Amino acid sequence: MASGKEIRGKIKSVENTKKITKAMEMVAASKMRKAQERMRAARPYSEKIRNIAANLSQANPEYTHPFLVSQAEAKRVGFIVVTTDKGLCGGLNTNALRLLTTKMREVESTGNKIETVAIGNKGFGFLNRVGATVVSHAVQLGDAPHLDKLIGPVKVLLDAYQEGRLDAVYVVYTKFVNTMRQEATLEQLLPLSADKLEADKGNHSWDYIYEPDAQSVIDELLLRYVEALIFQAVAENMASEQSARMVAMKSASDNAGNVIGELKLIYNKTRQAAITKELSEIVSGAAAV
């Protein structure tokens, strides 16, 4: 059995760890509220421009943007992988990367090659370890997403699709549901997925009047569409990260409290045994005299 001094050292070590996890939990809770506000503020714009772009794909303008046309002969698929820069957030990144791995195997089984863009340090490290082709990356984004840091790396895949070198572009991220639940999500970014049309689809068809001309309006709109989806994915992922980290640190603090309680119980038993032994020795000595 360990001595009382060793057990006191373990108790002190676990108490110090508990202080750290408690502090990280409070920091994550503070950042989580701000991240959720940014994410919820971006949702209405993202959903509206998604609907407009989806309806536009069903219209019949004199100009059709390459983003709305499937490139079936390219034999290459692009993935935008959104993960966190830091760890200690439970299974958040693991779930998203598992979903990505399943889709990559499915794509490779059809004979297609894969190109990826990594947003976040964890995804960048994973893609390098599995030997995926990383054409660009963005890491160390901080606590708030910035479009100027995101659009540059993503534009590599967008240009490749526009030039007909990619079949499709997918984005993988973690969608925020609530504080206790986050869902790993894989969505088709390009070409515009038909299932996005279901909400506005009816017995009518959409058409628009373009000023000054269809090409100028559609080019600008589709660029805003892609920017909105990427920004929303990163905002959702950041909100999910802080929520998952807060829950993970709370669980770690609770576990540390349980360990401290068990160690104190062992310490008290050890101390009691030592006292009992000393009393026995005293009584034995007195009896011998």
C-alpha positions in Angstrom: 0.0 0.0 0.0 1.3 3.5 -0.9 2.5 5.7 2.0 0.5 8.7 3.2 3.0 11.1 1.7 2.6 9.6 -1.8 -1.2 9.7 -1.6 -1.1 13.4 -0.5 1.1 14.1 -3.5 -1.4 12.4 -5.8 -4.3 14.3 -4.3 -2.4 17.6 -4.8 -1.6 16.7 -8.4 -5.3 15.9 -9.2 -6.5 19.1 -7.5 -4.1 21.1 -9.7 -5.5 19.3 -12.8 -9.0 20.0 -11.6 -8.2 23.8 -11.3 -7.0 23.8 -14.9 -10.0 21.9 -16.3 -12.4 24.1 -14.4 -10.7 27.3 -15.7 -10.8 25.9 -19.3 -14.5 25.0 -18.8 -15.3 28.6 -17.8 -13.3 30.0 -20.7 -15.0 27.7 -23.2 -18.4 28.7 -21.8 -17.7 32.4 -22.3 -16.4 31.8 -25.9 -19.3 29.4 -26.6 -21.9 32.2 -26.1 -20.1 34.5 -28.5 -19.6 31.7 -31.1 -23.3 30.8 -30.9 -24.3 34.4 -31.5 -22.1 34.7 -34.6 -23.4 31.3 -35.9 -27.1 32.2 -35.4 -26.6 35.7 -36.9 -25.1 34.1 -40.1 -27.8 31.4 -40.5 -30.6 33.6 -42.0 -28.4 35.0 -44.7 -26.9 31.6 -45.5 -30.3 29.9 -45.8 -31.7 32.7 -47.9 -28.9 32.9 -50.4 -28.9 29.1 -50.6 -32.6 29.1 -51.6 -32.0 31.9 -54.2 -29.1 30.0 -55.7 -31.1 26.7 -55.7 -34.1 28.4 -57.4 -31.7 30.0 -59.9 -30.5 26.6 -60.9 -34.1 25.8 -62.0 -34.5 29.0 -64.0 -33.7 29.3 -67.7 -31.4 32.3 -68.1 -29.4 33.0 -71.2 -26.3 32.3 -69.1 -25.5 29.2 -67.0 -22.7 29.5 -64.5 -20.3 26.5 -64.3 -21.1 26.1 -60.6 -24.6 24.9 -61.7 -23.4 22.4 -64.2 -22.2 18.9 -63.3 -18.7 18.0 -64.5 -19.1 14.2 -64.9 -15.9 13.4 -66.9 -13.4 15.0 -64.6 -12.8 11.9 -62.4 -11.7 14.1 -59.5 -13.6 15.1 -56.3 -12.7 18.0 -54.0 -13.2 18.0 -50.2 -13.2 21.1 -47.9 -12.5 19.7 -44.4 -13.4 22.1 -41.5 -11.9 21.1 -38.1 -10.6 22.8 -35.0 -7.1 24.2 -34.5 -6.9 22.8 -30.9 -7.9 19.6 -29.2 -9.5 18.8 -25.8 -13.0 19.0 -27.4 -14.2 15.3 -27.0 -14.9 13.4 -30.2 -15.8 16.4 -32.3 -13.0 16.1 -34.8 -13.0 12.3 -34.7 -16.6 12.1 -35.8 -16.1 14.6 -38.7 -13.0 12.8 -39.9 -14.6 9.4 -39.7 -17.4 10.7 -41.9 -14.8 12.1 -44.3 -12.9 8.8 -44.4 -16.0 6.9 -45.3 -16.8 9.3 -48.2 -13.3 9.3 -49.4 -13.2 5.5 -49.6 -16.5 5.5 -51.5 -15.1 8.0 -54.0 -11.8 6.1 -54.4 -13.7 2.9 -55.0 -15.3 4.4 -58.2 -11.8 5.2 -59.5 -11.9 9.0 -58.8 -9.0 10.9 -57.3 -9.3 13.3 -54.4 -8.1 16.8 -53.7 -8.6 18.4 -50.3 -8.5 21.8 -48.6 -7.9 21.8 -44.9 -9.4 24.5 -42.6 -8.1 23.8 -39.1 -4.9 22.3 -37.8 -6.4 18.9 -36.8 -7.8 18.2 -40.2 -4.6 19.4 -41.9 -2.6 17.0 -39.8 -5.0 14.1 -40.4 -5.0 14.6 -44.2 -1.2 14.6 -44.2 -1.0 11.4 -42.2 -3.4 9.5 -44.5 -1.5 10.7 -47.6 -4.3 12.8 -49.1 -3.5 15.5 -51.7 -3.8 18.8 -49.8 -3.9 21.6 -52.4 -4.2 24.4 -49.8 -4.9 25.0 -46.1 -5.9 27.6 -43.5 -4.9 27.2 -39.9 -4.8 29.3 -36.7 -8.1 31.0 -37.5 -8.6 32.3 -33.9 -12.0 32.5 -32.2 -13.9 34.2 -35.0 -14.0 33.2 -38.7 -12.8 35.8 -41.3 -13.7 35.5 -44.9 -10.4 36.9 -46.1 -8.6 33.9 -44.5 -11.1 31.4 -45.8 -11.8 32.3 -49.4 -8.2 32.2 -50.6 -7.6 28.5 -49.8 -11.1 27.5 -50.9 -10.8 29.3 -54.2 -8.2 26.7 -55.4 -11.0 24.1 -55.5 -13.6 26.5 -56.9 -11.3 27.5 -59.8 -10.6 23.8 -60.5 -14.3 23.0 -60.6 -15.0 26.0 -62.8 -12.2 24.8 -65.2 -13.8 21.4 -65.4 -11.1 19.5 -63.4 -13.4 18.4 -60.6 -16.6 16.3 -60.6 -17.9 17.8 -57.3 -16.9 19.7 -54.2 -18.0 18.6 -50.7 -17.6 20.4 -47.4 -17.2 18.4 -44.1 -17.9 20.2 -40.8 -19.6 19.8 -37.5 -23.1 21.3 -37.3 -24.2 22.9 -34.0 -27.6 21.5 -32.8 -27.4 22.5 -29.1 -24.9 22.7 -26.3 -25.0 18.9 -25.7 -25.3 17.8 -29.3 -23.2 18.4 -32.4 -23.5 16.5 -35.7 -20.8 15.7 -38.2 -22.1 16.9 -41.5 -21.1 16.3 -45.1 -22.7 18.5 -47.8 -22.3 18.9 -51.5 -21.2 22.4 -52.2 -20.8 22.1 -56.0 -22.7 21.6 -58.2 -25.7 22.9 -56.5 -27.4 19.9 -54.9 -31.0 19.1 -56.1 -32.2 18.2 -52.6 -31.8 21.9 -51.6 -34.7 22.7 -53.9 -37.3 20.8 -52.0 -38.3 23.6 -49.7 -39.2 26.0 -52.5 -40.2 23.5 -55.1 -43.9 23.5 -56.2 -46.0 23.5 -59.3 -44.3 26.6 -60.6 -40.9 27.4 -62.1 -38.6 30.2 -61.2 -37.3 32.9 -63.5 -35.7 36.3 -63.0 -35.1 39.6 -64.7 -31.4 40.4 -64.7 -29.9 43.9 -64.5 -27.5 44.8 -66.1 -27.1 41.3 -67.5 -27.4 37.7 -66.4 -23.7 36.9 -66.4 -22.8 39.8 -64.0 -25.6 39.0 -61.6 -25.2 35.2 -61.5 -21.4 35.4 -61.2 -21.6 37.7 -58.2 -24.5 35.8 -56.6 -22.8 32.4 -56.9 -19.6 33.8 -55.4 -21.6 35.2 -52.4 -23.4 31.8 -52.2 -20.1 29.9 -51.8 -18.7 32.5 -49.4 -21.9 32.2 -47.3 -21.8 28.4 -47.1 -18.1 28.3 -46.2 -18.4 31.0 -43.6 -21.5 29.3 -42.1 -19.8 25.9 -42.0 -16.8 27.4 -40.1 -19.1 29.4 -37.7 -21.1 26.3 -37.0 -17.9 24.3 -36.4 -16.5 27.0 -34.0 -19.7 27.0 -32.0 -19.6 23.2 -31.8 -16.0 23.3 -30.7 -16.6 25.6 -27.8 -19.7 23.6 -26.7 -17.9 20.3 -26.9 -14.8 21.7 -25.1 -17.0 23.0 -22.3 -18.8 19.7 -21.9 -15.5 17.8 -22.0 -13.8 20.0 -19.4 -16.8 19.8 -17.1 -16.6 16.0 -17.4 -12.9 16.1 -16.7 -13.5 18.3 -13.6 -16.2 16.0 -12.3 -13.9 13.0 -12.8 -11.1 14.7 -11.0 -13.4 15.4 -8.1 -14.3 11.7 -8.0 -10.6 10.7 -8.1 -9.8 13.1 -5.3 -12.6 11.6 -3.2 -11.3 8.1 -3.7 -7.7 9.1 -2.9 -8.8 10.8 0.3 -10.6 7.7 1.3 -7.5 5.6 0.7 -5.4 8.2 2.6 -7.7 8.0 5.6 -7.7 4.2 5.6 -3.9 4.2 5.4 -3.6 6.7 8.2 -6.1 4.7 10.3 -4.1 1.6 9.7 -0.9 3.3 10.7 -2.5 4.6 13.9 -3.9 1.2 14.8 -0.5 -0.4 14.2 1.2 2.2 16.6 -1.4 1.6 19.3 -0.9 -2.2 18.9 2.9 -1.8 19.4 2.4 0.4 22.4 0.0 -2.1 24.0 2.3 -5.0 23.2 5.3 -3.1 24.8 3.3 -2.3 27.9 2.2 -5.9 28.3 5.8 -7.1 27.9 6.9 -4.8 30.7 
